Amino acid sequence: GTSYYGEYVNGLRQGRGKTVFSNGDVYEGEYHNDEFEGQGTYLHSKYGECFEGTFLNGNKHGVGKYQMKDGTLDVIRYVENKRVGEGVRYSKDKKKAWILKDAGQKKGRRLSLEEAHSVCQHCMNEATMADENKEKKRGC
């Protein structure tokens, strides 16, 4: 079965914790109201792939890093578990990089590492602005 190790508040997972799922997947990070929320890492054991980034209401949300089994690494923004905008794919040795287009579905032209860093920074800025706009709409 699934096991949880961590903090509870009023019977709900809250704060830091770790869930080991029956299929071998593991989530370790922050919880809020029984959902993945905040910084966390999700390991897909079947595929040997790992996501590290932010979660909101149990979904990938914000800038995250997704490492494939072959060692390549994608850095891209997520909204409700879906990739959005442009991102960067790094080679296994992290010495080469390419632009990711169409919400990460297409690998585009090769980038210098400096250009790759700039695209990653842009992703982070977009995520921050989107979150700030969301807070303004909610009246926070």
For each residue, the residues with C-beta under 8 A, 3 or more apart:
1: 22
2: 19 20 21 22
3: 19 20
4: 13 17 18 19 20
5: 17 18 19 20
6: 13 15 16 17 18 31
7: 13 14 15 16 17 31
8: 11 12 13 14
9: 12 14 15
10: 14
11: 8
12: 8 9 31 33 34
13: 4 6 7 8 17 19 31 34 35
14: 7 8 9 10 31 32 33 34
15: 6 7 9 30 31
16: 6 7 29 30 31
17: 4 5 6 7 13 28 29 30 31
18: 4 5 6 26 27 28
19: 2 3 4 5 13 26 27 28
20: 2 3 4 5 24 25 26
21: 2 24 25 26 27
22: 1 2
23: 45 46
24: 20 21 45 46
25: 20 21 42 43 44 45 46
26: 18 19 20 21 41 42 43 45
27: 18 19 21 36 40 41 42 43
28: 17 18 19 40 41
29: 16 17 36 38 39 40 41 55
30: 15 16 17 36 37 38 39 40 55
31: 6 7 12 13 14 15 16 17 34 35 36 37 38
32: 14 35 37 38
33: 12 14 37
34: 12 13 14 31
35: 13 31 32 55 57 58
36: 27 29 30 31 40 42 55 58 59
37: 30 31 32 33 55 56 57 58
38: 29 30 31 32 54 55
39: 29 30 53 54 55
40: 27 28 29 30 36 52 53 54 55
41: 26 27 28 29 50 51 52
42: 25 26 27 36 50 51 52
43: 25 26 27 49 50
44: 25 47 48 49 50 51
45: 23 24 25 26 48
46: 23 24 25
47: 44 69
48: 44 45 69
49: 43 44 66 67 68 69
50: 41 42 43 44 66 67
51: 41 42 44 60 64 65 66 67
52: 40 41 42 64 65 67
53: 39 40 60 62 63 64 65 78
54: 38 39 40 60 61 62 63 64
55: 29 30 35 36 37 38 39 40 58 59 60 61
56: 37 59 61 62 80
57: 35 37 61 80
58: 35 36 37 55
59: 36 55 56 78 80 81
60: 51 53 54 55 64 78 81
61: 54 55 56 57 78 79 80 81
62: 53 54 56 77 78 127 131
63: 53 54 75 76 77 78 120 123 124 127
64: 51 52 53 54 60 75 76 77 78
65: 51 52 53 73 74 75
66: 49 50 51 73 74 76
67: 49 50 51 52 71 72 73 74
68: 49 71 72 73 74
69: 47 48 49
70: 92
71: 67 68 91 92 93
72: 67 68 89 90 91 92
73: 65 66 67 68 89 90 94
74: 65 66 67 68 87 88 89 90 100 104
75: 63 64 65 87 88 90 120 123
76: 63 64 66 83 84 85 86 87 88 100 103 104 123
77: 62 63 64 83 84 85 87 123 126 127
78: 53 59 60 61 62 63 64 81 82 83 84
79: 61 82 84 130
80: 56 57 59 61
81: 59 60 61 78
82: 78 79 103
83: 76 77 78 87 100 103 104 105
84: 76 77 78 79 103
85: 76 77 103 123 126
86: 76 99 100 101 119 122 123
87: 74 75 76 77 83 99 100 104 119 120 123
88: 74 75 76 97 98 99 100 111 116 119 120 123
89: 72 73 74 97 98 100 107
90: 72 73 74 75 94 96 97 116
91: 71 72 94 95 96 97
92: 70 71 72
93: 71 96
94: 73 90 91
95: 91 113
96: 90 91 93 110
97: 88 89 90 91 110 111 112 113 115 116
98: 88 89 107 108 109 110 111
99: 86 87 88 107 108 109 111 119
100: 74 76 83 86 87 88 89 104 105 106 107 108
101: 86 104 105 106 107 108
102: 105 106
103: 76 82 83 84 85
104: 74 76 83 87 100 101
105: 83 100 101 102
106: 100 101 102
107: 89 98 99 100 101
108: 98 99 100 101
109: 98 99
110: 96 97 98
111: 88 97 98 99 115 116 119
112: 97 115 116
113: 95 97 116 117
114: 117 118
115: 97 111 112 118 119
116: 88 90 97 111 112 113 119 120
117: 113 114 120 121
118: 114 115 121 122
119: 86 87 88 99 111 115 116 122 123
120: 63 75 87 88 116 117 123 124
121: 117 118 124 125
122: 86 118 119 125 126
123: 63 75 76 77 85 86 87 88 119 120 126 127
124: 63 120 121 127 128
125: 121 122 128 129
126: 77 85 122 123 129 130
127: 62 63 77 123 124 130 131
128: 124 125 131 132
129: 125 126 132 133
130: 79 126 127 133 134
131: 62 127 128 134 135
132: 128 129 135 136
133: 129 130 136 137
134: 130 131 137 138
135: 131 132 138 140
136: 132 133 139 140
137: 133 134
138: 134 135
139: 136
140: 135 136
